[in-house]
Amino acid sequence: MKELKIGFLQQHNTADTKDNLLRLAEGIGDLAKRGAQLIVLQELHNSLYFCQTEDVNNFDLAEPIPGPSTQFFGDLARQFGVVIVTSLFERRAAGLYHNTAVVIENDGSIAGIYRKMHIPDDPAYYEKFYFTPGDLGFHPIQTSVGCLGVMVCWDQWYPEGARLMALQGADLLIYPTAIGYEPSDAPDEQERQRRAWQTVQRGHAVANGLPVVAINRVGWEECGSSGIQFWGTSFVAGPQGEILYEASTDEEESVIVAIDLQHSEQVRRWWPFLRDRRIDAYDDLPRRFIDQTK
């Protein structure tokens, strides 16, 4: 058995960035003292989810990598001896910004970064206004606690990214997230969307024989004239899609979940999906659409 203790913070954010960071720091310290080895934070955790509106002034929230936040979380990682998965608004150059996950090693150094590949553009999720699609591809990040297949939010809906991470030796799949209810949708439609979000990720776990960790925001956040009720439901699933822990839909949580990384090996022996892939028959997958009438 190779046990990994994963800690996560499901947090409600406010417009006070300093307060958000203070609460994150306190939460990280508490999780570390309780035994967490890997700590995963939600998407764009420093501020409100600003993509609810298109406002050029919000670009002032972005920062370089390395920069102030990587220093802040690097100091915490080194102080507590933990690996931290952060999610930052990256300023790469003037007019060039990314939604970027940064993995901080337990010595405070940057183990690697991942730039969000799939960028949504929906009401209250105007991310294409802010973020350039990632250009680093899907590659897991090696750390002292394992090989981490880190992606970000909208990437959760795409099996291709999860598969590519698995094929390169990821030990688990990790998704920092910011997703919630569309206020105009009926309650039953809201519930279908929330469960679809969880179900597709559990499918990634099953298809690849890997644990999945998805950490979401929670609570009402208002930015400009709009607002989102984030649905929480952060969860950890095992390599057969089994729910190991599911957080509340409406409360902040600080949780540690222990997983056995070696269990994936056993599951892949029972269900050898990677062995049985017909890699000789997938040539059309890189195409946008396959028109069978031509």
C-alpha positions in Angstrom: 0.0 0.0 0.0 1.3 3.5 -0.9 -0.9 5.9 1.0 -1.2 9.5 0.0 -3.1 11.9 2.3 -4.8 14.6 0.1 -6.1 17.7 1.8 -8.4 20.2 0.1 -10.1 23.5 0.9 -13.6 24.2 -0.4 -13.8 27.9 0.2 -16.2 30.8 -0.3 -14.3 33.8 -1.6 -14.9 37.6 -1.1 -13.7 40.7 -2.8 -11.0 41.1 -0.1 -8.1 39.3 -1.7 -5.9 39.7 1.4 -8.6 38.0 3.5 -8.9 35.1 1.0 -5.2 34.6 1.1 -5.1 34.7 4.9 -7.8 32.1 5.2 -6.1 29.9 2.6 -2.8 30.1 4.6 -4.6 29.2 7.8 -6.3 26.3 6.0 -3.1 25.0 4.5 -1.4 25.1 7.9 -4.2 23.3 9.6 -4.4 20.6 6.9 -0.6 20.1 7.1 -0.7 19.7 10.9 -3.5 17.1 10.4 -1.2 15.0 8.2 -1.9 16.2 4.6 0.9 15.6 2.2 -0.7 17.1 -0.9 -3.0 20.1 -0.7 -5.3 21.1 -3.6 -6.9 24.5 -3.9 -9.9 25.6 -6.0 -9.7 27.5 -9.3 -8.6 31.2 -9.2 -8.6 31.0 -5.4 -7.1 34.4 -4.6 -10.1 36.5 -5.7 -13.7 36.5 -6.6 -14.5 34.6 -9.8 -14.1 37.8 -11.9 -15.0 36.1 -15.2 -18.7 36.8 -14.5 -18.2 40.1 -16.3 -16.0 41.5 -19.1 -14.0 44.3 -17.5 -10.5 45.3 -18.6 -9.7 46.4 -15.1 -9.8 42.8 -13.9 -6.6 42.2 -15.8 -4.9 44.0 -12.9 -5.5 40.9 -10.9 -3.0 38.9 -13.0 0.6 38.4 -12.0 3.7 36.8 -13.4 4.9 33.3 -12.7 7.1 33.2 -10.7 5.6 36.1 -8.8 4.0 37.2 -5.5 1.6 34.2 -5.2 4.1 31.5 -6.1 6.4 33.1 -3.4 3.5 33.2 -0.9 2.4 29.6 -1.4 6.0 28.5 -1.8 6.8 29.8 1.6 3.8 27.9 3.0 4.8 24.7 1.2 8.3 24.9 2.6 7.2 25.8 6.1 4.8 22.9 6.3 6.6 20.4 4.1 3.6 19.9 1.7 3.0 19.9 -2.0 0.4 22.5 -3.0 -1.6 22.7 -6.2 -2.5 26.4 -6.8 -4.6 28.1 -9.5 -3.5 31.6 -10.6 -4.3 34.3 -13.2 -1.0 34.4 -15.1 0.2 37.6 -16.8 2.7 36.2 -19.3 3.1 39.5 -21.2 1.1 42.6 -21.9 -2.2 41.4 -23.5 -1.3 37.7 -23.0 -2.9 36.0 -20.0 -3.5 32.4 -18.9 -5.5 30.5 -16.4 -2.6 28.6 -14.9 -2.2 25.9 -12.3 1.1 25.9 -10.5 2.3 22.9 -8.5 4.6 23.9 -5.6 7.0 21.3 -4.3 7.4 20.8 -0.5 10.7 22.7 -0.6 8.9 25.8 -1.9 10.1 25.4 -5.5 7.9 25.3 -8.6 7.5 21.7 -9.7 5.7 22.6 -12.9 2.8 24.6 -14.4 -0.2 23.7 -16.5 -2.1 26.3 -18.6 -5.8 25.7 -19.0 -6.4 24.2 -22.4 -10.2 24.4 -22.9 -11.6 27.9 -22.4 -15.4 28.4 -22.0 -17.5 31.3 -23.0 -20.9 31.1 -21.4 -23.1 33.6 -19.5 -21.2 34.6 -16.3 -18.2 32.5 -17.5 -16.6 34.9 -20.0 -13.2 33.3 -19.8 -12.3 33.8 -23.5 -12.2 37.5 -22.7 -9.4 36.9 -20.2 -7.5 33.8 -21.0 -5.4 32.6 -24.0 -5.8 28.8 -24.4 -2.9 26.9 -22.9 0.1 26.1 -25.1 1.9 23.5 -22.9 -0.3 20.5 -23.7 -1.3 17.8 -21.3 1.7 16.6 -19.3 1.7 15.4 -15.7 4.0 17.1 -13.2 6.4 15.0 -11.2 6.5 15.7 -7.4 7.8 14.1 -4.2 4.3 12.7 -3.6 3.6 11.3 -7.1 3.1 12.2 -10.7 0.2 14.7 -10.8 -2.1 15.0 -13.8 -3.3 18.6 -13.2 -5.9 20.2 -15.4 -8.3 23.1 -14.7 -12.1 23.2 -14.6 -13.6 23.2 -18.2 -10.9 20.6 -19.0 -13.0 18.3 -16.8 -15.5 17.6 -19.6 -12.9 16.3 -22.1 -11.8 12.7 -21.9 -8.8 13.3 -24.2 -6.9 15.3 -21.7 -7.4 12.8 -18.9 -6.3 10.0 -21.3 -3.1 11.8 -22.3 -2.2 12.4 -18.6 -2.8 8.7 -17.9 -0.7 7.5 -20.8 2.2 9.6 -19.5 2.2 8.0 -16.1 0.0 10.2 -14.0 -0.8 8.7 -10.6 -4.0 10.8 -10.2 -6.0 13.4 -12.0 -6.6 16.8 -10.3 -9.0 19.5 -11.3 -9.2 22.9 -9.5 -12.7 24.2 -10.4 -15.1 27.1 -10.3 -18.5 26.0 -11.4 -22.1 26.7 -10.2 -25.7 27.1 -11.0 -27.2 29.3 -13.7 -29.9 31.2 -11.6 -32.5 31.1 -14.3 -32.4 27.2 -14.6 -35.1 25.2 -12.8 -33.9 23.3 -9.7 -34.1 19.9 -11.5 -32.0 21.2 -14.4 -29.5 22.6 -11.9 -29.2 19.2 -10.2 -28.7 17.4 -13.6 -25.9 19.8 -14.4 -24.2 19.3 -11.0 -24.4 15.5 -11.2 -23.3 15.5 -14.9 -20.2 17.4 -13.8 -19.4 14.8 -11.2 -20.3 11.8 -13.4 -18.1 12.7 -16.3 -15.1 13.0 -14.0 -15.9 9.7 -12.3 -15.9 8.3 -15.9 -12.3 9.6 -16.3 -11.4 7.7 -13.2 -12.9 4.5 -14.5 -11.6 4.8 -18.1 -8.1 5.4 -16.9 -7.9 3.5 -13.6 -6.9 6.5 -11.7 -8.2 8.5 -8.7 -9.7 11.9 -9.5 -9.6 14.9 -7.2 -12.0 17.8 -8.1 -12.0 20.9 -5.8 -14.7 23.5 -6.3 -15.7 26.9 -4.9 -18.8 27.2 -2.7 -21.3 29.9 -2.0 -22.7 33.0 -3.7 -20.2 35.3 -5.4 -21.3 38.6 -7.0 -19.1 40.4 -9.5 -20.4 43.4 -11.3 -24.1 43.1 -12.0 -24.2 39.3 -12.0 -23.6 36.5 -9.5 -23.1 32.7 -9.3 -24.1 30.2 -6.6 -21.1 27.9 -6.7 -22.2 24.3 -6.0 -19.3 23.0 -4.0 -19.5 19.2 -4.2 -15.7 18.9 -4.2 -15.0 15.2 -4.3 -12.4 12.5 -4.4 -13.1 9.4 -6.5 -11.1 6.1 -6.6 -9.9 4.4 -9.8 -13.2 2.5 -10.2 -15.2 5.8 -10.0 -16.2 5.1 -6.3 -16.8 8.2 -4.3 -14.3 8.3 -1.4 -15.5 11.7 -0.2 -18.1 14.3 -1.4 -18.3 17.7 0.1 -21.3 19.8 0.9 -23.1 21.9 -1.8 -23.3 25.0 0.5 -20.6 24.9 3.2 -16.9 25.5 3.4 -14.9 22.4 4.1 -11.3 21.4 5.1 -10.9 17.7 4.4 -8.2 15.0 4.2 -8.8 11.9 2.2 -6.3 9.0 2.2 -5.9 7.1 -1.1 -3.9 4.1 -2.0 -1.9 4.9 -5.1 -1.0 1.2 -5.6 -4.6 0.3 -5.9 -4.7 1.7 -9.4 -2.3 -1.0 -10.5 -4.6 -3.7 -9.2 -7.7 -2.1 -10.9 -5.8 -1.9 -14.2 -5.1 -5.6 -14.0 -8.8 -6.3 -13.5 -9.9 -3.8 -16.2 -7.0 -3.6 -18.7 -8.6 -0.8 -20.7 -5.1 0.6 -21.7 -4.1 -2.8 -23.0 -7.2 -3.2 -25.1 -7.2 0.2 -26.8 -7.3 0.0 -30.6 -4.6 2.6 -31.2 -4.5 1.5 -34.9 -8.1 2.6 -35.3 -8.2 6.1 -33.8 -6.6 8.1 -36.7 -9.7 10.4 -37.0 -9.7 11.5 -33.4 -7.7 14.7 -34.1 -10.4 15.9 -36.6 -13.0 18.4 -35.5 -15.9 16.5 -37.1 -16.1 13.4 -39.3 -18.5 13.9 -42.2 -19.6 10.5 -43.3 -21.4 11.8 -46.3 -18.2 12.7 -48.1 
